[in-house]
Amino acid sequence: IALEETFLRSPELEVPDHALALAACAPDRVVDLLTHESALHRRIAMTTLAELAYAPARDAYLVSFKSDPDGEIRLAALRALGGLGKEAAETVPALLEVVRQGPEELRAPVLLALGEIGSQPDLVVPVLVEYLEKGDIESRRFAAASLEKFGKRATPAIPALIKALEDLATRDWAVYALAACGKEAVSPCLLYTSDAAD
């Protein structure tokens, strides 16, 4: 309780240190601060929990991502979910809903987070392919980056990744994703390279 009071009363520059100290001994207290009236305290609480990859706060991260009025906190919550990897698997349907229904400015960061979570490829890979093919530049790049994270589980995306090699904006990203797909992508890559040379 003393640490929490110190955290809440601290000057701005000292708050992160107090948040880390509080999180080390009472992480649930920091989770409670994700709903604090001060955006500064919410932001630091979220950043602190993300650094600790505190999985029990997964649902709280999702609530913050979907409803916090501060855009910086929403992005921090998304990074926190991505940092949990497969421990955030249950949030995938909600994140896919954001990709489909917006807001548009969150689409690309969500595509990236889906790759970091790396779960439910049967649901996620087709969506990544869709935005690799039709998204804006950032969405196309982040979709390719996420396909790389899925590795061999992203082999259904190989045709779309081959096509993405023709796009200067996504070529490098697609190369890394194809490499992660394994030997199944080698022949198409060689074929593309041969055709490009001609």
C-alpha positions, 0 to 999 in steps of 0.5 A: 500500500505504501508503494502504491501511495508513493506511485500515485503521489510521485512527480512524473519523472519518478513514477516509472521507478515506483511502478516497477517496484510496485509491480515486482511485489504486487502486480495486481495493484498495477493492473488496478491502475489501468483504470486510474483517472490519470492517463499518465498513471494508466500509461505507465502501469500498462508499460510496466506490465508489458515489460514484465509480460504479466499474463494474468492481466491479459483480459485487462490489456484487451479492455484497455486496448478496446476502450481506453480514450488515450491512443498511446495506451491503446497501442501499449495494450496491444504491444502488451498482448503481443508480448504475451505470445500464445498466452494471449491466444484467447484474444485473437477473435477480438483482435480479428474483429478490430481488423475487420471493423476498425478503427482503421488506424489500428488495423496495421498494429493489430496485424503485427500483434497477431503475428507476435501472438502466433496462434490460430493460424487457420483463422489468422493466416487468411486474414493476413493474406487478405491484407497483404494483397489489398491493404495500405502499405503499412498493413501489407508490410505488417501482414508480411511480418506476421506471416514470417512469425507464423513460419511454416504454418503460413505456407498457404500464404506462399502464392500471395507472398510470391506476388508481393515480391513484385511490390517494391514496398513489400518485397523485403518483408515478403522475402523474409516471410517466404524464407520462414515458410521453409523449403516449400517456398524455395522453388517458387522463389527461384522461379520468381527470381528466374522470371525477373532476371528474364 
